[in-house]
């Protein structure tokens, strides 16, 4: 016997029944390690017959092209873990549902806490998602940045946490908020799409220590440096009163004012891994990008360059859920940058999550990277040009950070790998 959960997907400006997830009932208390199955809704397949065997925005996962088959996995289908609340969101949902943390809570958290995550897939919810909100007028900008009591109560108890942190991964407080055309702020999904002006990810410091504020403020600076270097970044961002406002890249308005929800899938999900905290190698992610991206060469080079920045700018939290595939009509690509910050500053001591197969003290073997790029079909000339241009872009990183407002007392610490990295990099380029 199985316990089932119905999923919906947003395509062509409407929500449609996507399919059914089945979890083996005798294993349901094992959480996401329980045996799981997935099958597309037959009416959905009939309606989108032209999309059969495609794995883009119409599909549940890049691993599951639209088809009439029955998909059986030894654990939950990996894309479900992208929907499952984690971090601060999980804590909020456990309290809200009166559940004890652990694998036994996973099924209920998915069924009731994944009803409005990022991307274009959600668990089907019977009834009005925000019925308790009534006609809430929203909050003004100062109430959000000031963390007013009413705003926090709204966010935690009246529905914003449903969308505000259920899909935004991690421990730091994060809220997915919608700004309406009048400038008022609401929980994502709490107002009609047509009244949305812009969708935001709003982040507050992890704690009250000076380092917590420095990390969050620096995150905004890091995005702008990355943008200057040619990395895809959604923006511009806004830093105000110890609050970071990040425009969402999985939501946008089209020319007719319709709210478009793009598909979003982590690289770990694209690998079919139903687990958290998995340590894979960068070479593994290059293979995923090569397999699924519409323009693999471009996205592979960007991924490699992003990791160079991770090393020399001290972002150690570079795991496979902090990079995703973004799906839109007729295109799958690496998503804009997110969760890019000097996590080397974190007091808990976050080790570098994803490394190259041949790497010593965060410094990769550039010959190995060269070979990895050849293995995913980049030409020799293309690789050499990419490596040379990337080196030139990385020169002067400290000056770029300083000019963007990076605080002097942490600048040398976050870039302490820079000199060693660039020395090894230059030595390799000299050998070409």
N, C-alpha and C positions, 0 to 999 in steps of 0.2 A: 504493500500500500504506500501511496505517496501523499505528501502535503503539497498543495500547489499555490502558486502566486502568479497572477496575471500581470503582464507588462504592457505599457503603452509607449508609442513612439510619436514624435512630432515631425511630420513631413508634409510638405505642400500646404502649409498654413493651418494644419489641424492635427488634433490628437487622434490616433487610430490604435485599435487593438493590435499589438505586435505579436504576442505569443504567450505561451504558458511555460513556467518553470516548475519542475517537479522535484521535490527533495524526498529521498527515501525516509519514510516515517520512522522506521526503527533506528535510523541514524541521525535524526533531526537534532538531537542533543549534542552531536559532535560538531555542530556549527558548520562553517563553510568547508569542512573536510568531509562532510556527508556526501554520499553519492547523489548526483544531480543530473537532470535531463532538461532538454529544451526543445520545443517544437514551435515553428511559426504558425500563426493563425491562418487558417485556410482562406478566409475571406480577404485577409490582408494580402496574401500571395496572389489571389485572383485579381484584386484591385490594382496591384503593382506588378502585373505579369511582365511588363517590359524591363523590370529590374531583377528578374530571376537570375541567379548565379552571380550577382554583383555583391560586393562586400563594403560598400560605402555608407552614405548617410541613411540609406533605407534598411541597413542590416543591424542586427543586435550586436555584432562584433565583426571585426575584419576576418576573424577565423570562421565565421558562420555565414557564408553567402546565402542569399535567399534561396530556399529550396523546400521541397515537400517532405524531406527526410526527418528522421527522429534522431536527435543528437543526444548521446549518452556519455557522461563523464564520470570518472571515479571520485570527483569532488564537485563542488559547485562550479558551473560554468564561470570562467575567470572574470568575465565582464561584470558579474554581479558584485564583485568585491569593490569595483569602482563606485557602485551605488551605495554600498553599505556604510553607515555612519562610522567615522573613526575619530580619534583624538578628542578634542573638546566637544564635538558633536555627539560622539558616542556617550560621553559622560552625561550630557544634557538629556539624551533620549533614554538612557537607562533610568535616570531619575524620573523622567516624565511618564515612563511606562511601568515604573516600580519593578524593575528587573535587576537581578543580581548579575554582575559582570561575569563573563566567561562564555564558552562556546554555546551553552544552553540558551543564551540570549540572542544569538545571531539571527535565527529565523524570524523572530518577532521584530528585531531591529530592521531587518530587510523589509518585512511586510508592512511595517508602520512608519519607518523612518526614512524610507527611500522614495518618498512620494513627490519630491521636487528637487532632485539633485542637479548639478551641472550637466551639460550635454542635452541630448534630445530623447532620452529614455527615462521612464519612471515606472514605479510600481503603481498599478491601477488602484485608485482610491474611490470607494463608493461614498458618494455624498459630496458636500461642499468643503473643499480643502480648508478654507479659512472662514467657516461659518461662525466661529466664535469672535471673529474680528468685527462683524457687523459692518458699519460704514465708517471705519476708523479713518480720520482725516490725515493720518500720517504725522510725521515729526519734522520740525524745521531743522536746518543744517546745524545750528548751534546745539540743539538737543542731542544730535548724533555725536558730534565731536566732544561734547561735554559729558557724554555717558549719563544723561539724565536718568533719574530713578524711573520715571514713566517709560522711557525708551527701553531700558534694560528689562523691566518687567514685561513689556510688550514682546521684546525679542526672545525672552526665555519662556514665557508662559502662554502667549496668545497666538503663536504661529510663526514668527520670524525664524525661530530656531528650526522649524521644519525645513525651510529653505535656506535659512541663514547660516547654518553650520552642518547640515546633514551631509552635504556632499563636498564641502570645502575641507580637504584633508588636513590633518596636523593637530598640534596641541594649542597653538596660539588662538585666541578668540578671533573668529572670523564670522562675518555676516554677509550674506548675499542680499543686497538691498536694491530696490528700484526707486529711482528718482522720477517723480511724475512731472507733467508739463507745467505745474504750478510751483515746482521747486520743493515739494514735500517728499519725505522719505518713508518707504514702506518695506515690509518683508517681501522678498521676491515671490511673485505669484499672488500677492494679496490684492492687486488691482488689475483691472482689465488691460490686456496687451496694448490696446489703442491709446491708453492714457500714460503709458510708459515713455519717458523721455530718454532715459539711459539706465543701464544696469551696471551695478558696481559690486566688487568684492571689497569690503571694508575691514581692515585689520587693526586690531589694538595690540599693544605690547603684551608679551607672554606673561610678564610679572611686573613688579614695581621697582626692580633694581635698575641702576643706571644702564647696565649692559643691555637689558631688555629693550629700553628705549633706543639705545644706539643701534641695535640690530635692525629694528623696524625702520628707523629713519634712514639708515644706510641702504636698506632694501630699495627704497625709492631712488636713491642715488645710483645704485647698481644697475637698475633698469635703464636709466638714462645714459649711462656709460655704454651699456650693451647696445642701445639704440644707435648711438653715435658710431659704433663699430660695425653696424650693418646687420645686427641680430634682429629678428622679428620680435617686436615688443608692442603690446597693446597699450595705448596711452593717448595723451599724456597723463601721468599720475599726479596725485595731489597729496601733499603732506601738510597737515594742519592740526595743531593742538594734540600732538602725539598720536595722530590717527592717519593711517595710510589709505587713500582711496585709489583703487586700481580698476580701471574700466574692464569689463568682462569681454573676452574675445569669443565666447560661445553664444553670445547674444548680440544681435544687431538689428537695426531697422532697415527695411528695404525702401526703395524709392516711393512706394505706395503707403508707407507708414506701418507696414505689417512687421511684427516682431518675429525674427527668424531665430530658431534654436538650432545650433550646429551640433553635430555629433562629436563626442569626446571619449577617447579610450586611451588608458595608460599603456605605456610600452610593456609593462608587466602583463597586463591583460592580453595584449596582442601576442605575447609569447605563450599564452595559455596557462599561466601560473596562478593557481588559486591559493595564494599564501601572502602574508604580509612579512615585511622585513627580509625578503629574499635578496641575497647578494649575488648579482650576476655581473658579468664583465661588459665593458663598453663594446667589445667586439660582437657580443650577442645582440646588442641593440642596433648595431650597424646592419646586422643580418635582417632584423625586423623591418627597419626603414627601407632596406633594399627590396624586401619582399612586398611591402604594402603601399609605399608612397607613390604618388603619381609622377613625381620628379625626384627619384631616389638620389641621384648625384647631388643635387642642390641641398637636399635635406640632410644627407649624410655629412656633407662638408660643414653645414651649420652645426650639426650635433657635435662634431669633433671640436670645432672652434669654441662652442659653448663650454665643453669640458676643459679646454685650455684656460678659459676664464675662471672656471670653478677652482682650478689649482692656484692660479696666481692671484685670485681675489678672495680666497679662503672660504668658498662655499663648499663645505664638506657634506651637506645634506643632499647629495646628487643621486638619489635612488630612482628606481624605475617607475615610481608613481609621480615623480616630479617632472616627468617629460611625457607628453601625450601626443596622440594622433588626432588631428582636427579634421572632421569630415563635413564637407559641404557638397553642393550639387556637382557631380562629376569630378570630384577632387578629394584626395586624401593627402595630408601634408603634416609635417611636424608642427605642433601648435606653437603659438607665441610663447615666449619665456614666462615661467612663473616659479614662485618659491626660490628666487635667486637672491641670496643674501649672505652676509659674512657670518655663517653659522659657526665658524671657528671661534667666534667670540662667546658662544653659548657656554654658560657655567657648567652645564651637565657634561660637556666634553663629547661632542658629536664627531665620531671618526668619519673619514672619507668613505662614503657608502659604496660607490661604484668605481672600480679601478680598471685599468688596462691589464691584460694578462701578463704583461712584462712591464712592471712598474716598481720603482724603489723610492720609498719616502715621498710619495705623491709625484715623483718625476718619472714620466713614461719613457720607455725606450722608443725613440722616434722611428727607428728602422722597423720596429714591430707595427707601429701605426701605419707606416708606409705600406707594409705588406697587407695589413688588414684592409686598407683602402683598395688595394689591387684585388683582393678577394671578393669585393662587392662591385667589381667591374668598372672602377674608375681607371682611366688611362694613365700611363706613366707621366705624360706631359701635364695632364690635368692635376695630378697629385703634386707634382713639383711646384707648379704655379700656385696651387692652393697653399702649400706649406710656406712658400716664400712670402706670399701676400699676407698670410696670417701672422707671420713673425713681425712684419712691418706694422701691422695694426696693433700688436701687443706692446710695442715699444712705447714708453711713456705712460703706462697705466697709472702710476702713482700721481703723475701730474694731472691726468684726466680726473681721477677721483678727487683730488684736492680742489680742482677748479669747479667741481660740482658741489662742493661743500662738505666733503668727508672730514670728520674731526681729526685733528692732528694727533691726538693721544692714542688713536687706534689704527692709524693709517699704516705705519710700519708693521704692526702686528698682523693685520689681515693680509698683507702682501709679502709676508716673510719668505714665501716660496718663490717669489718672482725672480730674484737674481739667479738662483740655482737652476730654475726651469729654463730661463732664457739662455744661460750659458750652455746647457746641454742641447738646447734647440739650435743655437747658432753653430755649435760644433757639428751637429748632424747636417745642417744645410751646407756647411763648408765641404762636406764629404761627397756631395752630390755632383 
